[in-house]
Amino acid sequence: MSTIAKLQAQKELLLERLKSEPGPNEREEIQTLLTKIETALSLLGREAGPPTEDFGSGS
């Protein structure tokens, strides 16, 4: 499993935990972890480079 896939799996688990209405401390911890995962995914996406297909050109 790739790093991106692992991060996405962790993100999904954390989102499920948020749906179970955790207490304020747990909610804060989950949101902190989600922010870190989003940052990591963003950085990994930049390292991969831009997409090869241009969907917005319209020409």
N, C-alpha and C positions, 0 to 999 in steps of 0.2 A: 504494500500500500504506500502510495506516494505521500510526501509531507503535506501537500495540499489536501489530499483525500482525508488524511488523519485530522487535519485542522477542521475541515468541513464536518466530519463525523462528530468531533468534540463540540462544534458549534451547535449542531442539531440536538445533541444531548442536553446542552445547557439551555437551549430554547425550550425543550420539553420540561426541564426543571422549572423554568419561569412560569409555565402554564399551570403548574401544580400549586401556585400561590405560596411561595416561600415567605418566611419572615423577613423583616427589613434587613437584617444583617446578611442573611443568605442571598437575598436579592441583590444587595450591593456587591457581594463577592462574585456572583454570577455575571453581573453587568461589567465588572472589572475584567473578568476573564474573557467575556465576549469582545470587549474593546481590544484586548491584546491579540485575540485570534483574528479580528478584522484587520488590525495593523499588519500582522504577519502575512495574512492572505494578500493584502494590498502590496506589500513589499515583494512577495514571491511573484505576484502577477507582473510587477515592473521588471523583475529580473528575467522573466520569460520573454519580454519584449512585446511590442504591439501586435495586435492580431494581423494576420496576413490578408484578410478580406476587408474591403472597405465598404461597409453597409450604408454609409451616410453621404456618399458622393452624389448620387442622383443622376449621374451621367451615363 
